[in-house]
């Protein structure tokens, strides 16, 4: 797996673990949502500033985005679609 794909895979994994949509991650990192999708698909060369923005929102070090992917690790599952249920008052 090349570096762009590794970063994208880790970005998606961390984003989903935290329950963030691409839109929410993009909003909090001040980045276009479609760009987040392209990064997750390994289609973009990401700048250090963008990596720092992602890491800050995800509360991880930049190095977490470069974590090697094991040969048997499957693609991170997507978030459940639809809106979150409203809390009971």
NORNOR-V189212 format. One record per residue. RES is the residue in three letters. SS is DSSP state (H for helix, E for strand, C for the rest). Layout:
# NORNOR-V189212
RES|SS ; RES|SS
This chain:
# NORNOR-V189212
UNK|C ; UNK|C ; UNK|H ; UNK|H ; UNK|H ; UNK|H ; UNK|H ; UNK|H ; UNK|H ; UNK|H ; UNK|H ; UNK|H ; UNK|H ; UNK|H ; UNK|H ; UNK|H ; UNK|H ; UNK|C ; UNK|C ; UNK|C ; UNK|C ; UNK|H ; UNK|H ; UNK|H ; UNK|H ; UNK|H ; UNK|H ; UNK|H ; UNK|H ; UNK|C ; UNK|C ; UNK|C ; UNK|H ; UNK|H ; UNK|H ; UNK|H ; UNK|H ; UNK|H ; UNK|H ; UNK|H ; UNK|C ; UNK|C ; UNK|C ; UNK|C ; UNK|C ; UNK|C ; UNK|C ; UNK|H ; UNK|H ; UNK|H ; UNK|H ; UNK|H ; UNK|H ; UNK|H ; UNK|H ; UNK|H ; UNK|H ; UNK|H ; UNK|C ; UNK|C ; UNK|C ; UNK|H ; UNK|H ; UNK|H ; UNK|H ; UNK|H ; UNK|C ; UNK|C ; UNK|C ; UNK|C ; UNK|C ; UNK|C ; UNK|C ; UNK|C ; UNK|C ; UNK|C ; UNK|C ; UNK|C ; UNK|C ; UNK|C ; UNK|C ; UNK|C ; UNK|C ; UNK|C ; UNK|C ; UNK|C ; UNK|C ; UNK|C ; UNK|C
